């Protein structure tokens, strides 16, 4: 058996180093996730736009070739326009709700972070108080 001692390292320095390494990696990959998500959204929107545009064009061409009258009564046009306006409003409301929720979540994370700092300071003061009391008695 060998008498060589294994080198020791401070566990807190090792924990800090490990966290910083993980945190650095996370900070590096998050923008890539966001860009990939944005690219996917743009691709879906382009595909949806292409699908609807192609469907309308194909149907319009077919109907014109067979001679169907495509004029719609004013009441039908109004329903289509009103429905479109309501969908746009719903999208705007959804956007406001999501944005507000994300902002509220961000504020909650900030508050939690401030609480963590306060608790760490409180714990530090308690430990120092105990240590000073312990040292006086010994």
C-alpha positions, 0 to 999 in steps of 0.5 A: 500500500502506498503512503502517498496522500491524495491531494485535497481540494476545498469543497466550496472552491470545487462547488463554485468552479463546477457551478461557474462551468455549468452556468457559463455553458448554459449562458452560451447555449440559451441564445442558440435555443432562442434562435432555433425557436425563432427559426422554427416559428418563421418556418411554420409561419411561412409554411402556413402562409404558403398553404393558405395562399396556395389553397385560395389560389387553387380554389379560385382558379378551379371555380373560375374555370368552371364558371361559378359566380364568386360574388358573396352577399354583403352579409357574408362579407361582413361576417368574414370581416367581423370574424377576422377582426375578432381573431386579430383582437384575440391575438392581441389580447393573447400577446398582452397576457403572455407578455404580462405573465412573462414580465410578472414571472421576471419580477418574481425571479428578481424578488426571489433573488433579492430574498436569497441574498437577504437570507444569505446575509441573515444566515451569515449574521446568525452563524457569526453570532453563534461563533462569537458566543461559542468562542467567548465560552471556550 
